Amino acid sequence: MRQETVEYVHLPSGSNLPKPEFLHRRVIVIIEQVAEEAWRDRISDWIAASGCLYMMARGDDCSTWDDSVDHANLERFDYGDIPEESFIMTTWHDDEPLSEVFFHNQMCAFHPTIDLPLVTILHIAETDQSEQILRAYQTQRETMENEREAERAGLAQQVRKFLS
């Protein structure tokens, strides 16, 4: 399993944005509150400026968030060609449980040439749920690690059986 740092950012709809710090990252946007278009566009600009190269949106109106981040990144390059090192892959997960989004983050959210060691969980909600969401993230990660270890043990047993 790749090494990573996970941060949780709680943003109630309409709130002020944190100052972006440019670090290559994956961003999981969990939308549990309606966001006005102008505010969503500002958040999308923030995501694009933060060094995000893979964004996953989950929750209410998540396909609109996917489009908004795409447009924010296109705007950064005057709607021309986007260099590979700045291309943001975006996905939306409207009917999937959060555990599936966390799974997608671990198994599919890669950039072809740049490591993405930071995961930012951006939670658009009225109340802070950092403890529950970070625990769910860690649980999904541990489950995947345990499954991989069981697979390795099974393969090792098959090899020993084959060689004996």
Secondary structure in CASP SS format (residue, H / E / C, confidence):
PFRMAT SS
TARGET T0000
AUTHOR 0000-0000-0000
METHOD secondary structure of the structure
MODEL  1
M C 1.00
R C 1.00
Q C 1.00
E C 1.00
T E 1.00
V E 1.00
E E 1.00
Y E 1.00
V E 1.00
H E 1.00
L C 1.00
P C 1.00
S C 1.00
G C 1.00
S C 1.00
N C 1.00
L C 1.00
P C 1.00
K C 1.00
P C 1.00
E C 1.00
F C 1.00
L C 1.00
H C 1.00
R E 1.00
R E 1.00
V E 1.00
I E 1.00
V E 1.00
I E 1.00
I E 1.00
E C 1.00
Q C 1.00
V C 1.00
A C 1.00
E C 1.00
E H 1.00
A H 1.00
W H 1.00
R H 1.00
D H 1.00
R H 1.00
I H 1.00
S H 1.00
D H 1.00
W H 1.00
I H 1.00
A H 1.00
A H 1.00
S C 1.00
G C 1.00
C E 1.00
L E 1.00
Y E 1.00
M E 1.00
M E 1.00
A E 1.00
R E 1.00
G E 1.00
D C 1.00
D C 1.00
C H 1.00
S H 1.00
T H 1.00
W H 1.00
D H 1.00
D H 1.00
S H 1.00
V H 1.00
D H 1.00
H H 1.00
A H 1.00
N H 1.00
L H 1.00
E H 1.00
R H 1.00
F C 1.00
D C 1.00
Y C 1.00
G C 1.00
D C 1.00
I C 1.00
P C 1.00
E H 1.00
E H 1.00
S H 1.00
F C 1.00
I C 1.00
M E 1.00
T E 1.00
T E 1.00
W E 1.00
H E 1.00
D C 1.00
D C 1.00
E C 1.00
P C 1.00
L H 1.00
S H 1.00
E H 1.00
V H 1.00
F H 1.00
F H 1.00
H H 1.00
N H 1.00
Q H 1.00
M H 1.00
C C 1.00
A C 1.00
F C 1.00
H C 1.00
P C 1.00
T C 1.00
I C 1.00
D C 1.00
L C 1.00
P C 1.00
L E 1.00
V E 1.00
T E 1.00
I E 1.00
L E 1.00
H E 1.00
I E 1.00
A C 1.00
E C 1.00
T C 1.00
D C 1.00
Q C 1.00
S H 1.00
E H 1.00
Q H 1.00
I H 1.00
L H 1.00
R H 1.00
A H 1.00
Y H 1.00
Q H 1.00
T H 1.00
Q H 1.00
R H 1.00
E H 1.00
T H 1.00
M H 1.00
E H 1.00
N H 1.00
E H 1.00
R H 1.00
E H 1.00
A H 1.00
E H 1.00
R H 1.00
A H 1.00
G H 1.00
L H 1.00
A H 1.00
Q H 1.00
Q H 1.00
V H 1.00
R H 1.00
K H 1.00
F H 1.00
L H 1.00
S C 1.00
END
